[in-house]
Amino acid sequence: MKLPSASFLLIAAFGAIYLIWGSTYLALALALQSLPPFLLMAARCMVGGLILFVVAAASGAKPPSRKSLLYGIVCGLLFFVGCHGILANVQQRVPTGLAAVMLATIPLWIAALQTGLGRPSRPSPLALSFLAPGVVGVALIAWEEGAGGIGAVHLIDIFLLLGASLSWSIGTVVSEQSPTSSSPLVMSVIELWAGAAALAVVGAANGEVSLVHPYSITGWSIAGWAYLTVAGTVIAFAAYIWLLRKVTPTLVATYTFVNPIIAVLLGWAFLGEVPSMWMATGALLVILSVSGLLFTGSARPSRRSNKARAELAVD
């Protein structure tokens, strides 16, 4: 039996953000071998945005309204400077699995933000009870990683990763309210280029320009950057923005409990990263918290998701 085109697109889009974003932590670790973090991410966003711009122009997409442009710039700063820029900087010092687990708290932040703002898509009281094990899991990881003696992860890096997770969550909530008149491709281009410009400024201010030596850039770094740009940015991010218009942000955020599993497995297989028992226990608590939050019927239909269901009927 052939799947309807709308169902196939939903499955493909979820597959992209589940599998591709789970593997980008390894790609980022490889790219950081010989490239500085903020300029690496700036180049990723600039080239990714250029590819999507060509696609948008070829498809005849309309220019954004002023309101869409403003939303795009704000979301771009939250997604790519507050989240990806900080992630790249911190991942120079922490294992890929730890970074992925800290970013897995995104649905917890989204739930808290939606509840605090009184949004129609806010979680139910039952779903909110699942925040507790996630908080315990993060605290357990922070305590265990910070007390590891020589080579231990600094607590400031864990807080920076949590801040990156919060930044992405705010961007997701803001993105849900952006005008639907502009295409997802156009919004993606605006967000990527706004992020690229800001990341380039931050990188230059941090003295990263002097750290880029073309002849010392390794093949693994180039391969990691290319994967981040084409798969992680062009394919997965475009799928993410499209999904935000089709289903609730909480459902889209289910990728965050798949990504750590993939990241930990790839880190173990290719980078020799072996998580401790306490790290694994904390990660399990976070994943259970997120899955419980997302699968208790918590997300009430939002303004956008109701509109999306009508669109799916004719797409």
GIUR-V447840 format. One record per residue. PHI is phi in degrees with one decimal (none if undefined). OMEGA is omega as a letter, one per 30 degrees, with the letter a starting at -180 (NA if undefined). D_FIRST is the distance of its C-alpha to the first C-alpha in whole Angstrom. Layout:
# GIUR-V447840
PHI_OMEGA_D_FIRST / PHI_OMEGA_D_FIRST
This chain:
# GIUR-V447840
none_a_0 / -80.7_l_4 / -71.7_l_6 / -59.0_a_9 / -58.6_a_12 / -64.5_l_14 / -66.5_l_12 / -61.9_l_12 / -64.4_l_16 / -63.2_l_17 / -64.0_a_15 / -63.9_a_17 / -66.9_l_20 / -66.1_l_21 / -59.8_l_20 / -64.9_a_23 / -75.1_l_25 / -72.5_a_25 / -83.4_a_25 / -68.1_a_27 / -67.3_l_30 / -66.6_a_30 / -90.8_a_31 / -70.7_l_34 / -66.0_l_36 / -67.1_l_37 / -60.3_l_37 / -65.8_l_39 / -60.3_l_42 / -68.9_a_42 / -64.0_a_42 / -74.0_l_45 / -60.3_a_47 / -142.3_l_49 / -128.3_l_48 / -73.3_a_49 / -62.6_a_47 / -72.0_l_47 / -70.3_l_47 / -58.8_a_44 / -69.5_l_42 / -63.2_l_44 / -65.0_l_43 / -60.2_a_39 / -67.6_a_39 / -63.9_a_41 / -69.5_l_39 / -60.2_l_36 / -64.4_l_37 / -64.4_l_38 / -61.4_l_35 / -67.7_l_33 / -62.7_l_36 / -61.8_l_35 / -63.3_a_31 / -63.5_l_32 / -64.2_a_35 / -67.0_a_33 / -87.1_l_30 / 75.3_a_33 / -64.4_a_33 / -79.1_l_36 / -61.3_a_39 / -74.2_l_39 / -74.4_l_41 / -62.5_l_44 / -66.1_l_43 / -63.0_l_40 / -61.3_l_42 / -63.4_l_44 / -60.2_a_41 / -62.3_l_39 / -65.6_l_43 / -61.4_a_43 / -65.6_l_39 / -61.7_l_40 / -65.9_a_43 / -70.1_a_42 / -70.1_a_39 / -103.8_l_40 / -97.4_a_44 / -65.8_a_44 / -105.5_a_41 / -65.3_l_40 / -64.3_l_44 / -65.3_l_45 / -57.7_a_42 / -62.9_l_43 / -63.3_a_47 / -73.7_a_47 / -69.7_l_44 / -66.0_a_47 / -121.8_a_49 / -123.6_l_46 / -64.2_a_43 / -61.5_a_40 / -63.2_l_39 / -63.0_l_41 / -60.1_a_40 / -65.8_l_37 / -65.5_l_38 / -64.5_l_40 / -73.5_l_37 / -70.6_l_35 / -79.3_a_37 / -53.2_l_36 / -62.3_l_34 / -66.3_l_37 / -64.0_a_39 / -60.5_l_36 / -60.8_a_37 / -65.2_a_40 / -66.2_a_41 / -63.8_l_38 / -68.0_a_41 / -64.3_a_44 / -88.3_l_43 / 66.9_a_42 / -70.4_l_38 / -59.8_a_36 / -89.1_a_33 / -65.4_a_36 / -68.1_l_35 / -74.9_l_36 / -56.5_l_39 / -62.9_a_37 / -64.6_a_35 / -63.1_l_38 / -65.0_l_40 / -79.5_l_37 / -66.2_a_40 / -58.1_l_42 / -63.1_l_41 / -65.6_l_40 / -63.4_l_43 / -62.9_l_45 / -62.4_l_42 / -63.6_l_44 / -62.5_l_47 / -64.3_l_47 / -64.4_a_46 / -61.6_a_48 / -67.0_a_51 / -70.0_a_50 / -70.5_a_50 / -74.6_a_53 / -103.8_a_55 / -83.5_l_54 / 75.2_a_57 / -62.5_a_58 / 84.0_l_54 / -68.2_l_53 / -75.7_l_51 / -73.4_a_53 / -59.5_a_52 / -61.7_l_52 / -70.0_l_49 / -65.8_l_47 / -66.4_l_48 / -64.2_l_47 / -65.7_l_44 / -64.9_l_44 / -65.1_l_45 / -63.8_l_42 / -62.3_l_40 / -63.8_a_41 / -60.9_l_42 / -63.2_a_38 / -64.9_l_37 / -62.6_l_40 / -60.3_l_38 / -65.1_l_35 / -64.9_l_36 / -65.1_a_38 / -60.8_l_35 / -61.7_a_33 / -94.0_a_36 / -69.0_a_36 / -59.8_l_36 / -89.7_a_33 / -71.8_l_34 / -87.6_a_34 / -70.6_l_31 / -57.2_l_30 / -62.7_a_31 / -63.4_l_34 / -63.0_l_35 / -63.5_l_34 / -62.0_l_36 / -59.6_a_39 / -63.9_a_38 / -65.2_a_38 / -72.6_l_41 / -63.7_l_43 / -64.5_a_43 / -61.2_a_44 / -62.1_a_47 / -67.7_l_48 / -64.0_l_47 / -63.7_l_49 / -64.7_l_52 / -62.9_l_52 / -62.4_l_51 / -64.6_l_55 / -64.2_l_56 / -85.9_l_56 / 76.1_a_57 / -74.9_a_54 / -59.0_a_55 / -71.5_a_58 / -90.6_a_55 / -89.5_l_53 / -121.6_a_54 / -51.1_a_52 / -76.2_a_53 / -102.2_l_53 / -74.0_a_49 / -80.8_l_47 / -63.0_l_44 / -64.7_l_42 / -64.6_l_43 / -63.8_l_42 / -63.4_l_39 / -62.6_l_38 / -63.2_a_39 / -62.8_l_37 / -66.1_l_34 / -58.8_a_35 / -73.7_a_35 / -78.6_a_32 / -79.7_a_29 / -71.6_a_31 / -95.1_a_32 / -68.3_a_30 / -79.7_a_27 / -70.2_a_27 / -68.7_l_30 / -61.6_l_28 / -64.0_l_25 / -62.6_l_27 / -63.4_l_29 / -64.1_a_25 / -64.2_l_24 / -61.2_l_28 / -92.4_a_27 / -107.3_a_23 / -136.7_a_24 / -70.6_l_27 / -57.3_a_30 / -63.9_l_30 / -68.2_l_26 / -59.0_a_26 / -70.9_l_29 / -62.5_l_27 / -60.3_a_27 / -74.1_l_31 / -99.5_l_30 / -90.8_a_28 / -54.2_a_30 / -62.0_l_33 / -62.5_l_31 / -65.0_a_30 / -63.2_l_34 / -64.9_l_36 / -63.6_l_34 / -69.9_l_35 / -62.6_l_38 / -68.5_a_39 / -73.5_a_37 / -111.0_a_39 / -114.0_l_42 / 70.3_l_43 / -84.6_a_43 / -111.9_a_43 / -69.0_l_43 / -73.7_l_45 / -61.1_a_45 / -68.9_l_46 / -62.3_l_43 / -63.8_l_40 / -64.8_l_41 / -62.9_l_42 / -62.2_l_38 / -62.6_l_37 / -63.0_l_38 / -63.1_a_37 / -63.9_l_34 / -63.6_l_34 / -62.4_a_35 / -66.0_a_33 / -64.9_l_30 / -63.2_l_32 / -62.1_a_33 / -84.9_a_29 / -115.0_l_27 / -111.1_a_30 / 64.8_a_28 / -79.0_a_31 / -85.4_l_30 / -73.2_a_31 / -57.5_l_29 / -96.9_l_31 / -55.1_a_32 / -73.2_a_30 / -68.9_l_27 / -63.4_l_27 / -64.6_a_27 / -65.5_a_24 / -62.2_l_22 / -66.6_l_23 / -65.0_a_23 / -60.6_a_19 / -69.3_a_18 / -119.2_a_20 / -71.1_NA_19
